[in-house]
Amino acid sequence: MSTLTQNSMTNHHAPGLLYQIGETLHIWHERYRTRRELTNWTARDLHDVGLSWTDIAHEADKPFWRA
């Protein structure tokens, strides 16, 4: 007779893993969205925050998974 119960065989790491995957997907989406938004800034906007078009092009060219 087995001493294992149904509850002891449950994967208790799955909820944490699913949460981490969801958080990663959210971060990636935000990076993609904000990098696309930067490409719409005006020269005045860039000047106000001290960025150049080169800075924006460099940031916008990064893949979404790279910070």
N, C-alpha and C positions, 0 to 999 in steps of 0.2 A: 504494500500500500504506500502511495506517495505521501510525503509530508508537505509538499508544495501546495499552496492554495492558488486560486485564480488571481488574487490581488498581488501575490508575491512575484508573479510572472509578468506583471504589467511593466512596460517600459516607462519609467518615471522621468527619463530625460527628454522624451518627445516634446512635451509642452515648452520646455526651455529652448529646445532646438528650433521649433517652429517659430517661437517668438524672435529668436536671433535672425532667422531667415527673413521674417517679416521686417524687422528693423533694418537689415542690410538692404533689402529691396526699396524700402522707404528712403534711405540715405542716397542710394543710387539714383532714384527718381528725382530727388531734390537737387542733386548735383547736376543732372541733365537739364532740369528746368531752369535753374539759376544761371548756368553757363549759357543757355540759349537767350535768357533775358538780358544778360550782359551785352550781347551782340546788338541789342536795340538801344543801348544808351547813347545819348548825344555827347558831343565833344565837351559840352559844359558839364554834364554829369561826371564824365571821366576826370575833368580838371578838378572838380569839387572834391573828389576822393583821391586824387593824386595818381591816377592810372593813365596809361597811354593805350592807343589802339593796338600796339604790339603786345602789351600785357594782356589785353582782352583776347586777342587772337591766340596767344599761347594758352590761356586758360580754356577757351572754347574748343581748342583742338584736343584737349585731353579726353580720354575715354571716361565714361561715367564711373567706372570702378576705381579710377585713380584719384586720390585726394589731392 
